[in-house]
């Protein structure tokens, strides 16, 4: 059933059954970004390493409650070592980019997760910056991780329109390779010897003589590849740069990720009736989108003051967890 827990996700997650949810979509607190005013909050650790260690512990429990074919989508932004009130950290200099998104991704991979894809969330309406010594920030990362090597993923559900600049490849198996033959010209290096014959040419560092064949350097070709590229299509597989504007939520004083960022994650990773988890519930965006798409939602939020925001957006009355 749909549930909202008010409590520390590290404790609440322990009460959830093994393999009870299909997908997790979340945006954890970023290191050193803001103080939510709640004891035990994640994000105010002395070092990025301590911060990452705590998050790895959270997602270890998330992995336990995920089904074997489940996935986890994590939105993570970055920060600089430039806060005058922040103590310097060994290995980081003033003005260094911390790199916390990739620190987290690699740490989760080392902890057993399959790191399947990094996605750039491009913000066309990003906040302007007055910096003069680097480009202004206009993106955050979204990572796709899985519990197993094989998992549920509905690519058809999130295909996107083609750009309109594509052209047909023609008929036959990989027709673009037709005509590549021996002789002078740009493709002369793609010569091929017949079985048992000899290759009349040279390969650096290798002798070629009678009975020695040069391995084909043509691209692999088969009927399924041909079917995929031979004709024009109207929709293509989702790419790794998602241009999605930020959308203000007037009831919250903190940044919320937009519903449009959550929607493809849920569509690709779940079916109707599946359960979606967000251990850092915030204002309830993940739960709101999950319910709108006919899924169930489990949200965990540490700050009790955000409970009314979640209830307003999801109509789920929060209950206090451990």
N, C-alpha and C positions, 0 to 999 in steps of 0.2 A: 504494500500500500504506500501511498505518498506520505512522506515523513519529513519533518524539519526538526533537527536536534539543535538545541542551544547548549554548547559545551565545547570542550577542547577536542578537536578531531582525533588527536592521538589516543584519547581514552574512548571516545564514542565509537571509533572504527573497530576497536577490539570487541565490541558487543555485536557486531554484524556477522552473520553466518558466512562461512566460506563459500566462494563462488555464487554469491547472491545477486550480483549486479552485472550488467552486460558492458557498460561503458562508463568512463569517468571523464568529465569535461570540467576543467577548473583553472583558476588563475590564483596561484598562491601569493601571499604578500611578498613584495620585493625587499631585498635587504637594504636597511637604512633609509627607506623612502618616507614612511610616516609612522607615527605613534597612534595606535587605535585606542589607547587608554584602557587596555584590559590586561590584567596580570596573566603572565604565561604566554603572551602573544609571540608568534614567530615573526622575525624580521628585524629585531633590535639586538641581535647577537654582536659580540665584539668584533668578530671577523667573518668574512664570507665563508670560510671553511666550516665554522660552527653552524652558520645558517644552512648551508647545503647539507650538513650531516643531519640536522633536524628534519629537513624536507625529505631526505632519503628514508628516514624512519617512518614518516607519514605515508609515503608512497609504497613502502614495503607492506604496510597494512592494506593499502588500496589494492595492491597486486593479489593479496590473499583473498579479498572479497570479490575480485573479478572472476568471471567465468573463464574457462580455459581459452576460449576464442575471443576474449574481451580485449578492449583497447583503452588507452588513456591519452587524452589530449591536454597538454599543459601550455598555457599562455604565460610567457615570462619576459619581462623587460629588463633593462640594464641601468647602471648608474656609474658615476665617476667618483674617484677619490678626490673630491674637491670641497667637501663640506668642512668649513673651518672648525666646527665643533666635533668632528670625527677624528678619533685617534688614528694615527698611521698604522698600517698593517704590514707586517713583513712580506716582502715581495711585491708590494704595490707602492707606487710613488704618487705624490700629489698630481692630480689631473689625469691619472691612468684610468682607462675604461676597465671596470672590474671584470666583466665577462661572465656574469652570473648565469645567464641562460645556458651557455655551453658548459659551464661548471656543473650545473644541475643535470643536463642531458648526459654528460659523460659519467657522472657519478651514478645515475640511475642505470645506465648500461652496465657499469661495473657491478651493480647490485643484482643483476639478472634480467633486467628489462631488455626487450629488443627495441633498439632505437631505429625506427622505420623511416622517419621523414622529418626534416625541418621545413617549416613554412614561414614565409615572410608576410606578416600582416602589415601591409602598406596603408598608411593613414593619409589620405589626400588632404585632410583638413587638420593636420598635425599642428600642435601649438608652436607658434613662432619662437625662435631663440635669437638672442642678440649676440651670439658668439661670433668671434672674428678669426678664430684659428682652427676651425673644423666645420664640416657640413652640419646643418641642423638635422636633428633627429626626426624621422618620419616613419619609423617602423618598430615593430616588436616581433618576437619569435613565437611560433606555435609549434610544439613538438608532438608528433604522433609516436606513441610507444605501444607495444603489444606485450601480452603475457607469454605468448607462445610464438613459434615461428610461423604457424598458420593460424589465421584468425578471421573473424567475420568482417568483411569490408565490401560494401555495395557501391562500386564505382559508378554504376548507372544512375544512382540516386543523386549524384552531385556533379554530373557532367555539365560543362559550361558551353555557351555558344562559341562557335569558331570565330576567328577574327575577320573572316571574309577575304583574306589574302591568299588562301590556299588554292592549289590547282590540282587537277586530277593527275594521277600517275600513269594512267593508261591501263591496258589489259595485260594479262600474262603474269608470270611469276617474276617479281622484281624487274619490270621492264626497263628501268633506268640502267641496268647493267648490260643490256643488249648492245652489241657492237664493240665491246671492249676486247680487243684482239692484239696479236703480236704486231710488231712493227713500230716505226717511229711515231712520236706524238706523245700527248700528255698521259695516255694510258699505257705506254709501252712497258711500264714496270709491272703490269698485271698479266704478263705472259704466263702460260701454264704448259707444263710438259705432259705428254701423253704417258699413261702407265707403261712402265718398262722402257721408256725412251729416254732421251736426254734433253736437258734444258740448255738452249743456246744463249747463255747469258751468264752473268756473274752475280753472286750474292756475297757481299763483304764478309770475310772471315769463314767462308765455306767453299769447298770444292764441289764442282758439279761435273758429273761425267755420265757415261752410258749406264742406264739402269737406275739412275738417281733422279727422283722427281722433286720438283720444287712444290712445296705445299701451296695450295690455292690461296690467294689473297683476296679473292672476291668476297663481298659481303654474303653472309648466310642468307639463303633464300628458301622460302617455302610458301605453300598456298595460303596459310593463315596470315602471314605477313602481307602477302599480296592483297588479300581481301581487305585488310585494314587500311591500305594506302592507295588502292587502285582507283577508288571513286571519291567524289566529294561528299563530305558529311556536314551535317548541321550542328552537331555537338561533339565535343572532344573531352578527353579525360581532364579532370581538374588539375590545374597547374599549381606550382608551388609559391606563387605570389598572389595573395588575395588582397585586392584593393577594396577596403571597407572603411567608410568614414566612421569616426567616433560619434556616438550619439549621447547627448547629455541626459542624465536622469535627475530631474529637479529635486526629488526627495532625498537624494544621497549627497553627502558632502565629499565623497571619495570617488575615484575613477571607477567606472564600471565598463566591462567590455560589452560591445554591442551584440544584440541578438543575432545579427547577420553573421557574426564570427562563430557563434555556437551552432547555428542551424546545420551547416554542412557536416560538422563533426558528428552530430547526432544522427543525421540521415545516413551517413556512410557507415556508421558503426552499430546501428540498432535496427530492430524491426518493431512493428506496432506492438505495444504491450510490454516491451523490454524496460528494464530499470536503468536510469542514469544517475550517477553519483557525482556530487560536488562537495568535497570535504572543506572547502573554503567558500561557503555559500554567499557571503557578501549581501548584496541586495536581491539575490534570488534569480538572476538572469538565466542561469542554466536550468533551474527548475521551471521557470516560465516557458522557455522554449520547449523543454521536454514535454510538458503537458499539452502545449499547443500542437505538437506533432504526434500526439496519441501515445506517448510513453509515460512511464511512472518516474517519480523523482524522489531521491533521498538527498537532503541537504544538511550540512553541518556548519554551524556558525558560532564562533566564540563569543562575539559581542551581543549581549541580549538586546541592546538598543536597536540592532538591525532586524530583530525578529518581526517587528511590525512592517518593515519594508518588504520582507519575504512574504508575509501573510497577505499584504496588499496586492502583490504581483502574482501570487500563486493560489490564493484562497486556502492555503494550508496553515492551520493553527500550529505554531511552534510548540514543541514540548521540550522540557529540559532533559538533557542527557546526563551522562556521568560528569 
